[in-house]
Amino acid sequence: MDTNALILAINKDLELSLPADLEETLMRQQLAAYLNQLILSDFQKLVYLLYRIDVDEMKLKKMLRDNPEEDAGILMADMVIERERKKAETRMKFKRNADSEEDLW
């Protein structure tokens, strides 16, 4: 998944408007800042968005617990990015399988 597609998916799922031409490092930093802002100002929305993206709650809690000195926004941003990539891989795999099955008919 290229960075532009990743940013578009994150924008859609997190209701953001990050510029599509950001480099991944800067996108990660801006995403982390947004998530940290939600921790402080709208925790319910953060929980909703992470649930909507399907970030593994137990994995997230363990990550935060095991890394108390790390920036929580960065840890969550990494998990969001990882989840968006996995979702894209799954869509591609099912698209290829669907295309193959259409050829059988």
LUMNU-175756 format. One record per residue (C-alpha): x, y, z. Coordinates in steps of 0.25 Angstrom, whole numbers, padded with zeros to 4 digits, always signed. Layout:
LUMNU-175756
XYZ
...
end
This chain:
LUMNU-175756
+0000+0000+0000
+0006+0013-0004
+0006+0025+0005
-0004+0033-0002
-0014+0021-0002
-0011+0019+0013
-0014+0034+0016
-0027+0033+0008
-0031+0021+0016
-0027+0028+0030
-0034+0041+0026
-0047+0033+0023
-0047+0024+0035
-0042+0035+0045
-0050+0046+0039
-0037+0054+0036
-0032+0063+0025
-0017+0060+0025
-0011+0064+0011
-0010+0052+0002
+0004+0056-0002
+0011+0055+0012
+0023+0046+0014
+0020+0035+0024
+0028+0040+0035
+0021+0053+0035
+0007+0046+0034
+0011+0037+0046
+0014+0050+0054
+0001+0057+0050
-0007+0045+0053
+0000+0043+0067
-0003+0058+0070
-0018+0056+0066
-0019+0043+0075
-0012+0050+0086
-0022+0062+0085
-0034+0052+0085
-0028+0046+0098
-0029+0059+0105
-0041+0065+0099
-0051+0054+0094
-0047+0040+0099
-0060+0034+0095
-0058+0038+0080
-0044+0032+0081
-0050+0019+0086
-0061+0019+0075
-0050+0022+0064
-0041+0011+0069
-0053+0001+0069
-0057+0006+0056
-0044+0003+0050
-0043-0010+0057
-0031-0008+0065
-0029-0019+0074
-0032-0014+0088
-0025-0024+0096
-0012-0022+0088
-0013-0007+0089
-0015-0008+0104
-0003-0017+0105
+0005-0008+0097
+0002+0004+0105
+0004-0004+0118
+0018-0009+0113
+0023+0004+0108
+0019+0015+0118
+0030+0024+0115
+0026+0024+0100
+0017+0034+0094
+0003+0028+0094
-0001+0035+0081
+0011+0029+0074
+0008+0015+0079
-0007+0017+0074
-0003+0023+0061
+0006+0011+0058
-0005+0002+0061
-0015+0009+0052
-0005+0009+0041
-0002-0006+0043
-0017-0008+0043
-0020+0000+0031
-0009-0008+0023
-0015-0021+0027
-0029-0017+0023
-0023-0013+0009
-0016-0026+0008
-0029-0034+0011
-0037-0026+0001
-0026-0028-0010
-0026-0043-0007
-0041-0044-0007
-0042-0036-0020
-0032-0045-0027
-0040-0058-0022
-0053-0052-0027
-0046-0049-0041
-0041-0063-0041
-0055-0069-0038
-0061-0060-0049
-0052-0066-0059
-0058-0080-0056
-0072-0076-0060
end
